[in-house]
Amino acid sequence: MKSPELILKELAIEKWSKGGLERPVKVVALHRGPLTAVRGYITQEKNIKGQPLREIESRLGLPVGALAAGAHVMALNRVPRAHEFELRSYTNLPGGRPYQPGGQYPPGSGVPQWELTVDIPSTPLKTVRPGQCY
């Protein structure tokens, strides 16, 4: 019998495999440069599409100004396997846990998030400059 965690991971993988706006993406601050591999927190492209940088920060639960200079949106070159990521609930729960005042990350607006635990090869989708929308 599959664990509830594995079932949820398989559902995420199935959704990501559809591609398009369902695909997983990683948003990184411009100063980090476009990356050839990513790890850490990801979301789906549909959660940031058409949004200005400040709204992306708010949706993802990033500190105000984290993307002020711009951002790179990175596409994963392949869909992560179940053992390569952890479930992290929604961005209104930083790190998948209730918000603790004074924490490093504020609560986001509640979009789905997962945490890559290994480096996954990536390709830049778009560089978003101040004043632009993704």
Summary of the structure (lengths in Angstrom):
residues: 134
radius of gyration: 14.3
end to end distance: 41.3
largest distance: 50.0
contacts: 398
relative contact order: 0.25
helix: 28%
strand: 34%
